[in-house]
Amino acid sequence: MIVGFIGSFLAPDATTGDTALKNSIVAPQPKASATRGGSSFSITDGDTIRLDDGTRVRLVGFNTPEKFEPQCAREAALGNRATERLRELVATATSTDVKLVACACAPGTEGTKKCNHGRSCGTLKVNGRDVGQTLISEGLAVPFVCGANGCPPTPRPWCR
C-alpha cells in the first residue's frame, strides 16, 4: 500500500528511464524542486541528475557505484541502493538546492564527451547538506575530489 502511494508520486521518463517527482506535489508531500530558477530535476543514478531543461549534471565531490555499467554484481546492487537513497533524500526534503559549478576538465573540453561524458557539474544540497556527504557517511559513495583541470582515476572500490 505504501509503495503504491509513494510510487504514485513518481513519473518515469519513457526515453531515459529517469524517475522525476511530479511537479504538482505540495508540502509536506515529497518533492524534487530545486531552488535554481524554480526548476525541477530527475535522478539518473546516485551521482547524476537531469534538470528539467535536459541538462545532465554530474554531482561533484563523491562517486557512487555504477548501476548502468557495473564491474560486478555487488557494484550493481550498491549502485541501485545509492540511487534509491538519493531519491529518498530528495523526496523527503523540505528544501533542495542545485548549483552548477565549473567542471575540472582540460581547458576547452567542458560540455564535450572528453569532460564528464558531456555532463555539466554541480552540487545538490538537501535540507542544507550536500547529498554526497550523506551517501559517503552511509557507505553508498566514496570521496572523489578533482583538481582544477583534471581528476584522479575514478575510485571504484566495490568489486575488490
QUIHUHU-V167029 format. One record per residue. N is the residue number from 1. PHI is phi as a letter, one per 40 degrees, with the letter a starting at -180 (NA if undefined). Layout:
# QUIHUHU-V167029
N|PHI / N|PHI
This chain:
# QUIHUHU-V167029
1|NA / 2|c / 3|d / 4|c / 5|c / 6|c / 7|c / 8|c / 9|c / 10|b / 11|b / 12|c / 13|c / 14|c / 15|c / 16|b / 17|g / 18|c / 19|b / 20|b / 21|c / 22|c / 23|c / 24|c / 25|c / 26|b / 27|d / 28|c / 29|c / 30|d / 31|a / 32|b / 33|c / 34|c / 35|c / 36|c / 37|g / 38|g / 39|c / 40|b / 41|a / 42|b / 43|b / 44|c / 45|a / 46|c / 47|b / 48|b / 49|b / 50|b / 51|c / 52|c / 53|c / 54|g / 55|c / 56|c / 57|b / 58|c / 59|c / 60|c / 61|g / 62|a / 63|b / 64|b / 65|d / 66|c / 67|b / 68|c / 69|b / 70|c / 71|c / 72|a / 73|c / 74|c / 75|c / 76|c / 77|c / 78|c / 79|c / 80|c / 81|c / 82|c / 83|c / 84|c / 85|c / 86|c / 87|d / 88|c / 89|d / 90|c / 91|c / 92|b / 93|c / 94|c / 95|a / 96|b / 97|a / 98|b / 99|b / 100|c / 101|b / 102|c / 103|c / 104|c / 105|b / 106|d / 107|d / 108|g / 109|b / 110|d / 111|g / 112|b / 113|c / 114|c / 115|b / 116|f / 117|f / 118|g / 119|c / 120|c / 121|b / 122|a / 123|b / 124|b / 125|b / 126|b / 127|f / 128|g / 129|b / 130|c / 131|c / 132|c / 133|d / 134|c / 135|c / 136|c / 137|c / 138|c / 139|g / 140|b / 141|a / 142|b / 143|c / 144|a / 145|b / 146|c / 147|c / 148|c / 149|b / 150|i / 151|b / 152|c / 153|d / 154|c / 155|c / 156|a / 157|c / 158|c / 159|b / 160|c
